[in-house]
Amino acid sequence: MSVWYRFLKKHTKIYLKYFDYGLDDFIACTTCGSRAVDIHHIDARGMGGSKTKDFIENLAALCRTCHNKAESSKEFNEIVKQKHLKLL
C-alpha cells in the first residue's frame, strides 16, 4: 500500500477497496469509460459532508466532465446511479 493511501478521503478509500483498485490502476468513468478522476457521491453529502453518505452504492468513479454533469443535472446523475448499481 502506498504511503499516499493514508491521505485519501474516506469515500475514495471505500471505492478503491471495494473494487480492489490500487492507486496507480486505471479506473474507468462509470458513464463514458475515460479515466476517472473523482469519486462522486450520487446522493450528495451536502455542505460540511456527511458520514452517512460514504457507502459503495452511493459512490461512483467519474471523469471531470461527467462529474460536472452529474453535479448540475439530476437526470444525468440518475444515469450515473443506474450504471453504477449495475457494476455492483
DSSP file (Angstrom, degrees, kcal/mol; ACC not computed):
  #  RESIDUE AA STRUCTURE BP1 BP2  ACC     N-H-->O    O-->H-N    N-H-->O    O-->H-N    TCO  KAPPA ALPHA  PHI   PSI    X-CA   Y-CA   Z-CA
    1    1 A M              0   0    0      0, 0.0    21,-0.0     0, 0.0     2,-0.0   0.000 360.0 360.0 360.0 133.8    0.0    0.0    0.0
    2    2 A S    >   -     0   0    0      1,-0.1     3,-1.3     2,-0.0     4,-0.4  -0.305 360.0-122.8 -69.4 150.8    1.3    3.4   -1.0
    3    3 A V  G >  S+     0   0    0      1,-0.2     3,-0.7     2,-0.2     4,-0.2   0.785 112.1  63.4 -61.6 -26.9    2.2    6.0    1.6
    4    4 A W  G >  S+     0   0    0      1,-0.2     3,-1.7     2,-0.2     4,-0.4   0.704  81.4  81.2 -72.0 -19.2   -0.2    8.3   -0.1
    5    5 A Y  G X  S+     0   0    0     -3,-1.3     3,-1.5     1,-0.3    -1,-0.2   0.865  84.4  58.9 -56.2 -38.5   -3.2    6.0    0.7
    6    6 A R  G <  S+     0   0    0     -3,-0.7    -1,-0.3    -4,-0.4    -2,-0.2   0.694 101.3  56.4 -68.1 -16.4   -3.5    7.4    4.2
    7    7 A F  G <  S+     0   0    0     -3,-1.7    -1,-0.3    -4,-0.2    -2,-0.2   0.501  84.6 106.1 -92.3  -4.4   -4.1   10.9    2.8
    8    8 A L  S <  S-     0   0    0     -3,-1.5     2,-0.1    -4,-0.4    -3,-0.0  -0.381  80.1-101.0 -73.2 152.6   -7.1    9.9    0.6
    9    9 A K     >  -     0   0    0      1,-0.1     4,-2.0    -2,-0.1     3,-0.5  -0.379  33.7-111.1 -69.2 153.7  -10.6   10.8    1.6
   10   10 A K  H  > S+     0   0    0      1,-0.2     4,-2.2     2,-0.2     5,-0.2   0.885 116.1  52.2 -55.3 -45.0  -12.6    8.1    3.3
   11   11 A H  H  > S+     0   0    0      1,-0.2     4,-1.9     2,-0.2    -1,-0.2   0.840 107.9  52.2 -66.2 -31.5  -15.1    7.7    0.4
   12   12 A T  H  > S+     0   0    0     -3,-0.5     4,-2.6     2,-0.2    -1,-0.2   0.906 109.1  49.9 -68.4 -41.1  -12.2    7.3   -2.1
   13   13 A K  H  X S+     0   0    0     -4,-2.0     4,-2.6     1,-0.2     5,-0.2   0.898 108.6  53.0 -62.3 -41.1  -10.7    4.5    0.1
   14   14 A I  H  X S+     0   0    0     -4,-2.2     4,-2.4     2,-0.2    -1,-0.2   0.925 111.5  46.0 -60.6 -45.2  -14.1    2.8    0.3
   15   15 A Y  H  X S+     0   0    0     -4,-1.9     4,-2.0     2,-0.2    -2,-0.2   0.943 113.7  47.4 -64.2 -48.8  -14.3    2.8   -3.5
   16   16 A L  H  <>S+     0   0    0     -4,-2.6     5,-2.5     1,-0.2     4,-0.5   0.907 114.3  47.4 -60.2 -43.1  -10.8    1.6   -4.1
   17   17 A K  H ><5S+     0   0    0     -4,-2.6     3,-0.9     3,-0.2    -1,-0.2   0.926 109.4  52.6 -66.3 -44.8  -11.1   -1.2   -1.5
   18   18 A Y  H 3<5S+     0   0    0     -4,-2.4    -1,-0.2     1,-0.3    -2,-0.2   0.912 119.2  34.5 -58.9 -44.6  -14.5   -2.4   -2.8
   19   19 A F  T 3<5S-     0   0    0     -4,-2.0    -1,-0.3    -5,-0.2    -2,-0.2   0.371 109.4-121.7 -93.4   4.6  -13.2   -2.8   -6.4
   20   20 A D  T < 5 +     0   0    0     -3,-0.9     2,-0.3    -4,-0.5    -3,-0.2   0.887  54.5 161.5  56.6  44.6   -9.7   -3.8   -5.3
   21   21 A Y      < -     0   0    0     -5,-2.5     2,-0.2    -6,-0.2    -1,-0.2  -0.698  30.8-143.0 -92.4 146.2   -8.0   -0.9   -7.2
   22   22 A G    >   -     0   0    0     -2,-0.3     3,-1.2     4,-0.1    -1,-0.0  -0.600  32.1-103.0 -96.3 167.9   -4.5    0.3   -6.5
   23   23 A L  T 3  S+     0   0    0      1,-0.3    -1,-0.1    -2,-0.2    -2,-0.0   0.787 121.6  45.3 -63.4 -27.7   -3.6    4.0   -6.6
   24   24 A D  T 3  S+     0   0    0      2,-0.1    -1,-0.3     0, 0.0     2,-0.1   0.430  89.1 113.6 -96.6   0.6   -1.9    3.6  -10.0
   25   25 A D  S <  S-     0   0    0     -3,-1.2     2,-0.5     1,-0.1    -4,-0.1  -0.358  75.0-109.9 -71.6 150.5   -4.7    1.5  -11.6
   26   26 A F        -     0   0    0     -2,-0.1     2,-0.5     9,-0.1    -1,-0.1  -0.716  34.5-166.2 -76.4 124.3   -6.8    2.8  -14.5
   27   27 A I        -     0   0    0     -2,-0.5     9,-3.5     9,-0.3     2,-0.2  -0.970  13.4-138.1-115.7 119.1  -10.2    3.4  -13.2
   28   28 A A  B     -A   35   0A   0     -2,-0.5     7,-0.2     7,-0.2    33,-0.2  -0.489  22.3-105.5 -79.6 143.3  -12.8    4.0  -15.9
   29   29 A C     >  -     0   0    0      5,-3.3     4,-1.2    -2,-0.2    33,-0.3  -0.457  28.1-129.1 -61.5 134.9  -15.5    6.6  -15.6
   30   30 A T  T  4 S+     0   0    0     31,-3.1    -1,-0.1     1,-0.2    32,-0.1   0.806 101.6  31.8 -58.4 -32.1  -18.8    4.9  -14.8
   31   31 A T  T  4 S+     0   0    0     30,-0.3    -1,-0.2     3,-0.1    31,-0.1   0.854 133.5  17.4-100.0 -38.3  -20.6    6.7  -17.7
   32   32 A C  T  4 S-     0   0    0      2,-0.1    -2,-0.1     3,-0.0     3,-0.1   0.600  88.6-124.6-116.0 -12.8  -18.1    7.3  -20.5
   33   33 A G     <  +     0   0    0     -4,-1.2     3,-0.1     1,-0.3    -3,-0.1   0.351  66.6 125.2  87.8  -7.1  -15.2    4.9  -19.9
   34   34 A S  S    S-     0   0    0      1,-0.2    -5,-3.3    -6,-0.2    -1,-0.3  -0.207  78.8 -59.7 -75.3 178.0  -12.5    7.6  -19.9
   35   35 A R  B     -A   28   0A   0     -7,-0.2    29,-0.3    -3,-0.1     2,-0.2  -0.402  55.5-134.4 -65.2 124.0  -10.1    7.9  -16.9
   36   36 A A        +     0   0    0     -9,-3.5    27,-0.3    -2,-0.2    -9,-0.3  -0.571  28.4 172.9 -76.3 140.0  -12.0    8.7  -13.7
   37   37 A V        +     0   0    0     25,-2.3     2,-0.3    -2,-0.2    26,-0.2   0.445  61.6  47.6-123.2  -8.4  -10.5   11.4  -11.6
   38   38 A D  E     -B   62   0B   0     24,-2.2    24,-2.8     2,-0.0     2,-0.7  -0.970  65.0-139.0-135.0 148.1  -13.2   11.8   -8.9
   39   39 A I  E     -B   61   0B   0     -2,-0.3     2,-0.3    22,-0.2    22,-0.2  -0.950  35.2-152.0-104.1 112.8  -15.3    9.6   -6.7
   40   40 A H  E     -B   60   0B   0     20,-3.6    20,-2.3    -2,-0.7     2,-0.8  -0.648  13.7-134.9 -92.9 136.1  -18.7   11.1   -6.9
   41   41 A H  E     -B   59   0B   0     -2,-0.3    18,-0.2    18,-0.2     4,-0.1  -0.829  15.2-161.3 -85.3 111.7  -21.4   11.0   -4.1
   42   42 A I  S    S+     0   0    0     16,-2.5     2,-0.8    -2,-0.8    -1,-0.2   0.947  89.8  43.4 -61.1 -50.3  -24.5   10.1   -6.1
   43   43 A D  S    S-     0   0    0     15,-0.3    -1,-0.2    10,-0.2    15,-0.0  -0.885 112.4-116.4 -93.7 108.6  -26.7   11.3   -3.2
   44   44 A A        -     0   0    0     -2,-0.8    -2,-0.1     1,-0.1     3,-0.1  -0.013   8.6-137.8 -54.7 145.9  -24.8   14.5   -2.3
   45   45 A R        -     0   0    0      1,-0.1    -1,-0.1    -4,-0.1     7,-0.1   0.794  40.6-141.6 -70.9 -29.8  -23.2   14.9    1.1
   46   46 A G    >   -     0   0    0      2,-0.1     3,-1.9     4,-0.1    -1,-0.1  -0.198  45.3 -27.9  86.1 174.0  -24.4   18.4    1.5
   47   47 A M  T 3  S+     0   0    0      1,-0.3     0, 0.0    -3,-0.1     0, 0.0  -0.381 134.4  16.1 -63.4 131.5  -22.4   21.3    3.0
   48   48 A G  T 3  S-     0   0    0     -2,-0.1    -1,-0.3     2,-0.0    -2,-0.1   0.352 114.7-101.6  88.4  -7.1  -19.9   20.1    5.6
   49   49 A G    <   -     0   0    0     -3,-1.9     2,-0.3     1,-0.1     3,-0.1  -0.053  30.6-118.6  81.9 173.1  -20.0   16.5    4.4
   50   50 A S    >   -     0   0    0      1,-0.1     3,-1.0    -4,-0.0     4,-0.2  -0.936   5.9-151.3-156.8 129.4  -21.8   13.5    5.9
   51   51 A K  G >  S+     0   0    0     -2,-0.3     3,-0.7     1,-0.2    -1,-0.1   0.679  96.9  65.6 -73.4 -17.2  -20.6   10.2    7.3
   52   52 A T  G 3  S+     0   0    0      1,-0.2    -1,-0.2    -7,-0.1     3,-0.1   0.501  93.4  59.6 -84.8  -2.8  -23.8    8.5    6.3
   53   53 A K  G <  S+     0   0    0     -3,-1.0     2,-1.4     1,-0.1    -1,-0.2   0.458  76.9  96.3-101.9  -3.2  -23.2    9.0    2.5
   54   54 A D    <   +     0   0    0     -3,-0.7     2,-0.3    -4,-0.2    -1,-0.1  -0.516  53.0 115.7 -92.8  69.4  -19.9    7.1    2.3
   55   55 A F  S >  S-     0   0    0     -2,-1.4     3,-2.5     1,-0.1     4,-0.3  -0.973  74.7-111.5-134.0 151.6  -21.2    3.6    1.2
   56   56 A I  G >  S+     0   0    0     -2,-0.3     3,-1.5     1,-0.3    -1,-0.1   0.783 113.1  60.6 -57.8 -34.6  -20.3    1.9   -2.1
   57   57 A E  G 3  S+     0   0    0      1,-0.3    -1,-0.3    31,-0.0    28,-0.1   0.710 109.6  45.7 -65.0 -17.5  -23.9    2.1   -3.5
   58   58 A N  G <  S+     0   0    0     -3,-2.5   -16,-2.5    -5,-0.1     2,-0.5   0.325  98.9  83.0-105.6   5.2  -23.5    5.9   -3.3
   59   59 A L  E <   +B   41   0B   0     -3,-1.5     2,-0.4    -4,-0.3   -18,-0.2  -0.947  50.9 174.5-121.0 120.9  -20.0    6.2   -4.8
   60   60 A A  E     -B   40   0B   0    -20,-2.3   -20,-3.6    -2,-0.5     2,-0.4  -0.971  29.9-126.2-125.8 138.9  -19.3    6.3   -8.5
   61   61 A A  E     +B   39   0B   0     -2,-0.4   -31,-3.1   -22,-0.2     2,-0.3  -0.706  39.5 174.4 -81.5 128.0  -16.0    6.9  -10.3
   62   62 A L  E     -B   38   0B   0    -24,-2.8   -25,-2.3    -2,-0.4   -24,-2.2  -0.971  32.2-122.4-136.5 149.7  -16.3    9.8  -12.8
   63   63 A C     >  -     0   0    0     -2,-0.3     4,-2.4   -27,-0.3     5,-0.2  -0.357  45.5 -99.0 -74.7 169.8  -14.1   11.8  -15.2
   64   64 A R  H  > S+     0   0    0    -29,-0.3     4,-2.4     1,-0.2     5,-0.2   0.905 122.3  50.8 -60.9 -42.5  -14.2   15.5  -14.6
   65   65 A T  H  > S+     0   0    0      1,-0.2     4,-2.0     2,-0.2    -1,-0.2   0.942 114.0  42.7 -62.5 -48.3  -16.7   16.2  -17.5
   66   66 A C  H  > S+     0   0    0      2,-0.2     4,-2.8     1,-0.2    -1,-0.2   0.852 111.9  55.3 -68.2 -33.6  -19.2   13.6  -16.2
   67   67 A H  H  X S+     0   0    0     -4,-2.4     4,-2.1     2,-0.2    -1,-0.2   0.932 108.3  48.2 -63.8 -44.3  -18.7   14.7  -12.6
   68   68 A N  H  X S+     0   0    0     -4,-2.4     4,-1.2     1,-0.2    -2,-0.2   0.907 113.0  48.4 -61.7 -41.1  -19.6   18.3  -13.6
   69   69 A K  H  X S+     0   0    0     -4,-2.0     4,-1.8     1,-0.2     3,-0.4   0.916 110.9  50.4 -63.9 -43.2  -22.6   17.0  -15.5
   70   70 A A  H  < S+     0   0    0     -4,-2.8     7,-0.2     1,-0.2    -1,-0.2   0.850 109.9  50.8 -64.7 -34.1  -23.7   14.8  -12.5
   71   71 A E  H  < S+     0   0    0     -4,-2.1    -1,-0.2    -5,-0.2    -2,-0.2   0.761 119.3  35.8 -73.2 -24.7  -23.4   17.8  -10.2
   72   72 A S  H  < S+     0   0    0     -4,-1.2     2,-0.4    -3,-0.4    -2,-0.2   0.559 113.7  55.1-107.8  -9.6  -25.5   20.1  -12.4
   73   73 A S     X  -     0   0    0     -4,-1.8     4,-2.4     1,-0.1    -1,-0.2  -0.960  53.0-164.5-133.2 117.5  -28.1   17.7  -13.8
   74   74 A K  H  > S+     0   0    0     -2,-0.4     4,-1.8     1,-0.2    -1,-0.1   0.869  96.6  54.2 -62.8 -36.2  -30.5   15.5  -11.8
   75   75 A E  H  > S+     0   0    0      2,-0.2     4,-1.6     1,-0.2    -1,-0.2   0.929 110.5  44.1 -65.6 -45.3  -31.2   13.5  -14.9
   76   76 A F  H  > S+     0   0    0     -7,-0.2     4,-2.4     1,-0.2    -2,-0.2   0.897 110.7  55.5 -67.2 -38.6  -27.6   12.8  -15.7
   77   77 A N  H  X S+     0   0    0     -4,-2.4     4,-2.3    -8,-0.3    -1,-0.2   0.862 105.3  53.0 -61.5 -35.1  -27.0   11.9  -12.0
   78   78 A E  H  X S+     0   0    0     -4,-1.8     4,-2.4     2,-0.2    -1,-0.2   0.876 107.0  51.8 -67.2 -37.3  -29.8    9.4  -12.2
   79   79 A I  H  X S+     0   0    0     -4,-1.6     4,-2.5     2,-0.2     5,-0.2   0.923 109.2  50.6 -62.3 -44.8  -28.0    7.8  -15.3
   80   80 A V  H  X S+     0   0    0     -4,-2.4     4,-2.8     1,-0.2     5,-0.2   0.933 110.4  50.1 -56.4 -47.3  -24.8    7.6  -13.2
   81   81 A K  H  X S+     0   0    0     -4,-2.3     4,-2.5     1,-0.2    -2,-0.2   0.932 111.4  46.9 -59.4 -48.2  -26.7    5.9  -10.4
   82   82 A Q  H  X S+     0   0    0     -4,-2.4     4,-1.2     1,-0.2    -1,-0.2   0.908 115.1  45.7 -63.6 -42.9  -28.3    3.3  -12.7
   83   83 A K  H  X S+     0   0    0     -4,-2.5     4,-0.7     1,-0.2    -1,-0.2   0.906 113.2  50.7 -66.4 -40.9  -25.0    2.5  -14.4
   84   84 A H  H >X S+     0   0    0     -4,-2.8     3,-1.3    -5,-0.2     4,-0.7   0.922 106.0  54.1 -63.8 -44.4  -23.1    2.3  -11.1
   85   85 A L  H >< S+     0   0    0     -4,-2.5     3,-0.6     1,-0.3    -1,-0.2   0.804 101.9  59.6 -62.4 -28.5  -25.6    0.0   -9.5
   86   86 A K  H 3< S+     0   0    0     -4,-1.2    -1,-0.3     1,-0.2    -2,-0.2   0.754 100.2  57.5 -69.3 -23.5  -25.2   -2.4  -12.4
   87   87 A L  H <<        0   0    0     -3,-1.3    -1,-0.2    -4,-0.7    -2,-0.2   0.698 360.0 360.0 -77.8 -20.3  -21.4   -2.7  -11.6
   88   88 A L    <<        0   0    0     -4,-0.7    -1,-0.2    -3,-0.6    -2,-0.1   0.465 360.0 360.0 -81.0 360.0  -22.1   -3.9   -8.0
